[in-house]
Amino acid sequence: MGGQIQLVALTKRFGPVTAVDGIDLTVPQGEFFSLLGPSGCGKSTTLRMIAGFEQPTSGRVLLDGTEMAGIPPNKRNVNTVFQSYALFPHLKVYDNVAYGLRRARVERGEIKRRVGEALEQVQLSGLAARKPSQLSGGQQQRVALARALVLSPAVLLLDEPLGSLDAKLRRQLQVELKALQEQVGITFLYVTHDQEEAITMSDRLAVMNQGRVEQAATPREMYEEPATAFVADFLGVSNLMDARATGPAGSGVVLELGPGITVEAGSGDVLARGAVKVVIRPERVGIEQAGVTGPGRIPAMVTRCIYLGNAVRVIAHLASGQAITVLVPHTSNDTPTSWEPGVPVTCHLPASALRVLPVATAAPAAQPVAAT
């Protein structure tokens, strides 16, 4: 089947602007891999170079070890699904899906079989006679997927295909899309700026920033062990604070958050000394009654309490000067009124939950880019 993607020192410049800056990345056959990042980071430009719609300024794109330089999009064993599904409005669902097979002069009986299988895969078998205008947004998205899958590509490229759908439908289709990828077994390369999508569906993902890959890892590794402050801040809600690493503490490091206020951090760059960044996720922060003392405990004052249904988000101001967000599971013993603004509390920052990150070096001045 194939489907391994290798990017080697891949670079794309638009005049003086570098949109993709020397990416090295390998996506194994059969993996659901996502490129995640803010607008302008180079993720869609990277996808377009894999598809053949853009040519690299330098570097290489290899598919199953074969160099793709000079090979046009229609000769590459990949297919692309865009945010705008580009269905033919005058054609029925069946004919939209069959279009590529007919252009390839596939025999009629084979077309019927493969279109039927593709529509069954995306749960649209009963809608083959409808036109796109008679379908919902989610159904149109499934038709676009079927049209791409019916050609049996080694790689399916998806450029924010759920971007135009409402939040509830997006969450539903995230689960369906991952299940479909596991069913067909081909490589999916998915581009998104939505963290939930990337975490929900991906086997692995890469976070991009200013044309570079900041980190590539599994969703769990990236969420729990971010390599840089950018990744920690971009992926999920995080408490990212300035600190000063002053010395060792067992297998970790002592951090000074403010005058006379220290905590211990047990993971990350524990050998660092001097100015660092430290991150802790809101669900790892404990919130206790005022006056509780002990390792990692800092006096604080609640400034805001937000009811989320299954949890309460508490924003507090630490005695060390930082604001911190705490996610408190909503149980019968923890009501939304437990932590009202102005209430003094103690925040517990466990050493096992604090991760030390290096302070980012100065990056080149950001330039506007034409593609993302």
N, C-alpha and C positions, 0 to 999 in steps of 0.2 A: 504493500500500500504506500509506504513512504510518508514523507511529510516533515522531515527534519529541516529546520531553518537555522542557518548560521549567518550572522552579521559580523563582518570583520572590519574594524576601523572605519565603519560606515559614516560618511560625512556628506552633508548637503548644504550648499551655500546658495543664497539668492542675492547676487551682487555682493555687497559688503556684509550682509547678514548671514550668520551661521545658524541654520535651523536645526541641524543634527550634527553633533560634534564628536566624531570618533567613537561610535558605539561598537562594543564587542558583546555579542549575545548569542546564546544557543538555545533553541527551543526544540526539545526532543519530539520524535514522532508520537502522535496521539495525545499530546498535552493540551490542556486548556490554559493558555498563557495570555495575560492581560498587560497592556501598556497603560499605565495610570499616571496622570499628571494634570497640572492646570493648563488652561488655554495658552497656546504659544510655546509649549515645552518641546515640541517636535514629534509628538507621538503619531499624529496622522500623516506627517511627512514620511516618517519611517515606514508606516504601513503602505503608503503609496509607492515607495521605492521597492518594497517586496512584491507588490502587485505589478510593477512595471510602468505605472503612470508617471513616475518621476525617475530620472536617472541620477545616480550618485555623482557627486563632485569627485569623490575618491572613496576608496574602500570597496568591499565586496559583499554581494548577496548571493548565498549559495542555498539551493534547494536539493536536499539529498546528495550533497557534495558537488552538485553541478553549478558552475558559475552562471548567473543569470544575465550578465552584462550583454546587451545587444539583443536579448530575446524579448519580443513584444509581448504585451499582456495576454493576448489570445493564444499564445504558444506556451505559456507557463501553466503548470498543473496546479493553479490556484484559482479561487473565485472570491468575489467580494460582495458583501452586503453593506449598503450605506444606510445612513439615517433616513434619507428620502428613498423609498423603496423602488422608485422608477418603474412601476408596473405599467404595462400598456393598457390604457383605460378602455380601449375598444375591444380588447380580447378577453375571453373568459379565463377563469383561473387555470383550467386545463391547458389552454393554449399559451398562457404566460409561462407556465412551467415547462411546456414542451418546446418553447422557442429555440433555446440553445441546441437541443437535440436535432431539431429540424435543420438548422443551419449547418450542423455537422453531418447532415444526410444519413442519420440513423434510420434503420428500417422501421416501418410503421408499427409493426407488432412489438418491437423492442421499445419504441417510444411509449406505447400504451402501458407496457409493463413497468417501465422505470418511472413514468409520471405517477402511476397508481401507487407505487411503493413510496415515492417522495411525499405525496399528499397524505398517505397513511402515517408516515413518520412525523409529520407536523399536525396531525389530527384534523385534516381538512378533507377527508375522503368524500364527504357528502356535499361539498360546496364547489365541485369541479365546474359546474355549469354557470356559476355566478360571475359577474364582472366586478372589478375592484371597487366600484362605487357602491356595491351592495354589501361590502364587507366592513367590519370594524377595523380600527387601527391595528389591533393585535392580530386579527386574521390576515390583514395585508402584510404584516411583518412575517407571518408564517409562510405566505405565498412566496415572498422574496427569499426566504430561507430554502424553501423547496426548489425554487428555480436555480439556486446556487448548488444545492446538494445533488440535484438530478444528474449533473455532469460528472459526478464522482471525482471531485478534486482531491489532491493530497492535502491541501491546506485551504481552510476557509478563513478569510479575512473579514472582520466585522468592525466597521467604523461607527461607533456609537449608535447601533441599530435600534435601541430602545429610547433614544433621546426625545422623541416626539410623543411618547405615551404618558398617560397619567401615572401617578406614583403607585397606586394599587396594582394596576396592570403590569407595570414594570417589575414589581416584586414577584408577581405570579410568573411572568415570562423568564425572569432570571433563573428560577428553579427549572422551568421547562427547557430552557436553552442548555443548561448544564446536563440535564438528563438526556437530551438529544445528542449532545456531543459524546457522551458515554456510550450511547446506543450505536452511533455510526462509527465511532472510533478514530476519526480523523483529527488532525491538528487544527485547533481553533486559535487564532490570534485576534484578540479582542481589544479595541481601543476605547477608553472611557475616561471621563474626569470624575465619575461617580465612585466614591470609595466603597459604598455598600455593594454595588455591582461587582467590583473587582474582588472583594473579599468573599462574597457569596459564591461566585462561580469558578474562580481560578484555582488550578493546581499550583501554579506559581504566577507571580506578577513582578513587573519592574516599575519602579517609580522614577519618572523622568523630570528633570529640571534644567531649563536653559540648554536643551539639546543634548544633555548627558543623562546617563543612567546613574541615579544616586544609590540604588540598591535593587537587587533581584533576589527574591526568596519566596518561600511559601507564605500565604497570608498570615498564618500563626507566627512564623518567625519574624516577619516584618512588623507585625503589630506589637509583639512582645519584646523583640530585640531590634529596634530600629538602629541603623548604622549611623545616621546623621540627624541633626536637629531638623532639617527640612522634612525628612521622612516621618519623624516622630510627630511633627506639627501637622503634616498634610494627611496622614493616614489615621483617621479616627479622631476623637476628642482627646486631647492630652494636656497635662499641666507641664509646661516647659519653662524652667526657671534658671536664672543666672545663679551661679554659686562659685565658691573658691575651694578647690581641693587642697587640704592642708597636710595630710599625712595618711599613713596606712591604718586600717582598723581590721584586724584579722585578715580575712581574704578580700576585704573591701577597702573603702577609703572614707575618710572623714571629710564632710563638706560643711563649709560655713555659709549659711543662708543669709545671715545678718549678724550684727554685733552681738556676740555672746550666744548665738543660736546655731547649734550644730546638729547634724544628723549623719547617719552612716548609710552609704550606698553599697550594694553588694554585687552589681553587675555593670557591664559596659567597660569604659576605659578607666579602670580602677587604678592604673599606674599614673594617670595624669596628675599634674600638680599645677596650681595657679587657677586662672579663670577657666571655667568649664560650663557646660549646660547640663542640667539634670532633668529627667523626665519621669513622670509617674502618671499612670492612667487613672481617671476619676473613680473607677470601680475598685481600685486598689487602695484608695485613701480611706482611712477610718475616721469616723466622727464620734466623739465621746463628750460626756458632760464636762463642763469647765472645771479646772482644778486637777484633772487626772495628769499624773506625771509618769515619766519613764522614757526609755530609749525611743527616739523618733517622734516624740510628742511635742507639739507646739501650740501655745495658746492662740486662739483665733476668735473672730467676731463674724457672725453670719451677716451677709449683706443682701442676699436674695435667695428665695426658695421657689423653685419651679416644679409644679406637679406634672408628671409625664404619664400618669396612668399606672404603669407597672413599676415605676421608680420615682424618686424625688431627686432633682438636681439642686444641690446646695452650693452656693457660691459664698466663700468666706475670705476674709482678709487676715492673713497670718501676722503674728507679732513681728516676724522677720521682714515684713513689708510686701510680700508677694500676695497676689490673689490666687485662690486655688478653687477648683471645681471638684465636688464630691458627688458621686452617684450612689444614693442610698436606696436599696431595694424597698419597694412599698409593701409592707406587711401590716398585719393588724396592730402590731406593736410600734410601728413607725408611721405615724400619720403625717400628712403634709404640714400640720401645724406644729410638729415637734421642733422644727428649726426655723423659727420666725426671724426676720431681719432684726438685728440688734441684740440677739441672744449670744452670750459668750459661750464658746465651746473649746474643745481640744481636738486638734487634727492629728491623726496618727499616720506617719509616713514610714512604713516598714522598710528596713534595709533591703529586703528581698525584692521590693517593688520599685526601688529607685535605681535608675540606670543613668550612668555618666556618659555624656557625649562630648566629643571635642568641639571647641568653638570653631565655627566655619571660618575659613580664610576668605579674604575679600574676593568676591567674584567679579568677572568682567562686567562692565556696565551693560545692563539689559537693553536690547534693541528690539523694536517692533518687528514681528515676523509675519509673513503673509500667510503661513499655513501652520496648523497645529498638529 
